[in-house]
């Protein structure tokens, strides 16, 4: 029973990362959040976050002017 609960907690954590954190980070960097959520579910949220970290920020450039 404890193994099942632990497995459910791990799956829940994985889905929270994939559905909330990765798209939020993608949006903040000016990327498509739906695409990055898909990448996070298909690959892993960690890989998606690392890929987003490696990409440059496409955010609004008007703030500097």
N, CA and C of each residue as an Amber inpcrd file, in Angstrom:
protein
   195
   0.8190000  -1.1980000   0.0000000   0.0000000   0.0000000   0.0000000
   0.8630000   1.2640000   0.0000000   1.9360000   1.2650000   0.7620000
   2.8170000   2.4210000   0.8300000   3.4910000   2.6800000  -0.5150000
   3.8270000   1.6160000  -1.2350000   4.4450000   1.7760000  -2.5480000
   3.4960000   2.4460000  -3.5330000   2.2290000   2.1120000  -3.4480000
   1.2350000   2.7050000  -4.3400000   1.0910000   4.1960000  -4.0470000
   1.0610000   4.5600000  -2.7830000   0.9410000   5.9690000  -2.4040000
   2.1700000   6.7460000  -2.8600000   3.3360000   6.1730000  -2.6880000
   4.5630000   6.8200000  -3.1300000   4.5610000   7.0100000  -4.6480000
   4.1320000   6.0050000  -5.3690000   4.0470000   6.0990000  -6.8220000
   3.0700000   7.1950000  -7.2470000   1.9360000   7.2800000  -6.5920000
   0.9580000   8.3190000  -6.9080000   1.5060000   9.7160000  -6.6100000
   2.2650000   9.8490000  -5.5380000   2.8840000  11.1380000  -5.2220000
   3.9100000  11.5460000  -6.2770000   4.6890000  10.5940000  -6.7400000
   5.6850000  10.8770000  -7.7750000   4.9960000  11.2750000  -9.0780000
   3.9470000  10.5630000  -9.4520000   3.2020000  10.8940000 -10.6710000
   2.5610000  12.2690000 -10.5530000   2.0140000  12.5880000  -9.3900000
   1.4020000  13.8970000  -9.1720000   2.4380000  15.0100000  -9.2900000
   3.5960000  14.8120000  -8.6950000   4.6770000  15.7940000  -8.7890000
   5.1070000  15.9890000 -10.2360000   5.2270000  14.9010000 -10.9730000
   5.6040000  14.9450000 -12.3890000   4.5910000  15.7530000 -13.1910000
   3.3140000  15.5030000 -12.9690000   2.2760000  16.2090000 -13.7190000
   2.2090000  17.6880000 -13.3530000   2.4310000  18.0010000 -12.0880000
   2.4500000  19.4100000 -11.6820000   3.5910000  20.1400000 -12.3850000
   4.7490000  19.5230000 -12.4250000   5.8700000  20.1380000 -13.1300000
   5.5680000  20.2950000 -14.6120000   5.0140000  19.2430000 -15.2100000
   4.7800000  19.2520000 -16.6490000   3.6880000  20.2250000 -17.0530000
   2.6540000  20.3680000 -16.2380000   1.4900000  21.1500000 -16.6380000
   1.5310000  22.5840000 -16.1060000   2.2520000  22.8390000 -15.0390000
   2.2590000  24.1830000 -14.4680000   3.5990000  24.9050000 -14.6180000
   4.6530000  24.2970000 -14.1450000   5.9370000  24.9850000 -14.0850000
   6.5580000  25.2080000 -15.4630000   6.5620000  24.1910000 -16.2960000
   7.1960000  24.3140000 -17.6110000   6.4700000  25.3300000 -18.4960000
   5.1420000  25.2690000 -18.6270000   4.4770000  26.2960000 -19.4500000
   4.6390000  27.7130000 -18.8910000   4.6350000  27.8500000 -17.5800000
   4.8440000  29.1720000 -16.9760000   6.2210000  29.7130000 -17.3450000
   7.2290000  28.8690000 -17.2320000   8.5840000  29.2760000 -17.5810000
   8.6830000  29.6160000 -19.0650000   8.0420000  28.8130000 -19.9040000
   8.0520000  29.0810000 -21.3430000   7.3980000  30.4250000 -21.6460000
   6.2850000  30.7000000 -21.0180000   5.5920000  31.9740000 -21.2340000
   6.4590000  33.1500000 -20.7890000   7.1290000  33.0030000 -19.6620000
   7.9960000  34.0690000 -19.1630000   9.1770000  34.3360000 -20.0970000
   9.5970000  33.3200000 -20.8410000  10.7140000  33.4920000 -21.7720000
  10.2410000  33.8200000 -23.1830000   8.9350000  34.0410000 -23.3570000
   8.4040000  34.4120000 -24.6620000   8.1990000  33.2370000 -25.5990000
   8.0920000  32.0510000 -25.0640000   7.8970000  30.8340000 -25.8690000
   6.4510000  30.3670000 -25.7750000   6.0750000  29.4250000 -26.6430000
   4.7220000  28.8850000 -26.6700000   4.5310000  27.9110000 -25.5070000
   3.6790000  28.2390000 -24.5250000   3.5160000  27.3660000 -23.3590000
   2.8850000  26.0150000 -23.6810000   1.9840000  25.9650000 -24.6760000
   1.3370000  24.6960000 -25.0220000   2.3360000  23.7150000 -25.6280000
   3.1980000  24.2180000 -26.4880000   4.2350000  23.3780000 -27.0750000
   5.1670000  22.8320000 -25.9980000   5.5670000  23.6910000 -25.0720000
   6.5020000  23.2600000 -24.0370000   5.8460000  22.3300000 -23.0220000
   4.5470000  22.4740000 -22.7980000   3.8370000  21.5180000 -21.9420000
   3.8300000  20.1470000 -22.6070000   3.6120000  20.1260000 -23.9180000
   3.6520000  18.8660000 -24.6680000   5.0370000  18.2340000 -24.5800000
   6.0720000  19.0390000 -24.7640000   7.4460000  18.5320000 -24.6540000
   7.7000000  17.9680000 -23.2630000   7.2080000  18.6400000 -22.2380000
   7.4170000  18.1880000 -20.8610000   6.7310000  16.8600000 -20.5920000
   5.5560000  16.6530000 -21.1800000   4.8400000  15.3910000 -20.9670000
   5.4890000  14.2660000 -21.7670000   5.8810000  14.5470000 -23.0100000
   6.4680000  13.5160000 -23.8690000   7.8660000  13.1400000 -23.3960000
   8.6920000  14.1250000 -23.1230000  10.0540000  13.8470000 -22.6380000
   9.9970000  13.7910000 -21.1170000  10.5640000  14.7750000 -20.4840000
  10.4510000  14.9180000 -19.0300000  10.4210000  16.4040000 -18.7110000
   9.7960000  16.7800000 -17.6070000   9.8100000  18.1940000 -17.2290000
  11.2250000  18.7310000 -17.0140000  12.1060000  17.9080000 -16.4840000
  13.4790000  18.3510000 -16.2540000  14.1760000  18.6850000 -17.5670000
  14.0020000  17.8420000 -18.5790000  14.6060000  18.1140000 -19.8830000
  14.0310000  19.3840000 -20.4970000  12.7320000  19.5890000 -20.3390000
  12.1000000  20.7880000 -20.8890000  12.6220000  22.0410000 -20.1940000
  12.7500000  21.9900000 -18.8740000  13.2700000  23.1380000 -18.1280000
  14.7170000  23.4280000 -18.5290000  15.5190000  22.3880000 -18.6790000
  16.9120000  22.5900000 -19.0850000  16.9950000  23.1730000 -20.4920000
  16.1450000  22.7000000 -21.3910000  16.1290000  23.2420000 -22.7520000
  15.7010000  24.7050000 -22.7420000  14.6900000  25.0290000 -21.9510000
  14.2510000  26.4210000 -21.8460000  15.3410000  27.3060000 -21.2540000
  16.0710000  26.7730000 -20.3060000  17.1550000  27.5460000 -19.6950000
  18.2660000  27.8280000 -20.7050000  18.4610000  26.9100000 -21.6320000
  19.5170000  27.0780000 -22.6260000  19.1180000  28.0520000 -23.7380000
  17.8200000  28.2330000 -23.9530000  17.3490000  29.1280000 -25.0120000
  17.3330000  30.5710000 -24.5310000  17.5390000  31.4830000 -25.4640000
  17.5280000  32.9010000 -25.0870000  16.1020000  33.3800000 -24.8670000
  15.9870000  34.4350000 -24.1200000  14.6960000  35.0230000 -23.7830000
  14.1650000  35.7990000 -24.9810000  12.9380000  35.4820000 -25.4060000
  12.3000000  36.1980000 -26.5060000  11.2910000  37.2100000 -25.9970000
  11.3810000  37.5490000 -24.7230000  10.4080000  38.4380000 -24.0890000
  10.3430000  39.8010000 -24.7470000   9.5320000  40.6450000 -24.2020000
   9.2660000  41.9730000 -24.7370000  10.5370000  42.8150000 -24.7150000
  10.9570000  43.3110000 -25.8620000  12.1680000  44.1360000 -25.9630000
  11.8600000  45.6240000 -25.7970000  10.5860000  46.0070000 -25.6980000
  10.2020000  47.4120000 -25.5850000  10.4870000  47.9860000 -24.2040000
  10.7530000  47.1450000 -23.2190000  10.9870000  47.6150000 -21.8600000
  12.2850000  48.4050000 -21.7490000  13.2680000  48.1090000 -22.6010000
  14.5580000  48.7890000 -22.5470000  14.4910000  50.1980000 -23.1350000
  13.5610000  50.4420000 -24.0260000  13.4840000  51.7330000 -24.7270000
  12.8540000  52.8130000 -23.8790000
